[in-house]
Amino acid sequence: MKTNYLLPNKYKSLGWILFILGLIGGIFMYSIGYESDVLTMKVFSIYNEDFIMKEERGFFKIIEENSILDELISLAIIIGGLIIVFTKEKVEDEFIYKLRTDSLVWALIFNYAILIFAILFIYGLTFFDVLVFNMFTPLLFFIIRFNFLKLKSNSHDE
């Protein structure tokens, strides 16, 4: 099956390394309460609305960021997840294509079902946490579902 949008299989291990390191870092940062002074630096911001220091409000500003560690962790999860999702399998056939498509549809439906539940029953700043996690859940659900179906099909073949 010809798929132009998939990366070569050799990138899959890089994706897994980034994804797992990002998940471990994210779980660690969330468990300590997002408070970290690691990697404090000035960064370019397209738009900034700082509630404490009103003079930094505006477009295209260089601002002092307390820590860019959470941004780096988010990038590791997203880039690693995208590499995993869009990397060819060793054998890329129509069955794998169907698993990919089914997993994508399932991940999106499951993700938005959880988001609808959260909209209806979770409020305040806790809802903001749900939205932050919701950035990563489609990739996570796809990866879990796709690999589960692939493993299940391999066990039936043997």
Beta strands, then each sheet from edge to edge (+ up, - down):
strand 1: 41-48
strand 2: 58-65
sheet 1: 1+ 2-
end
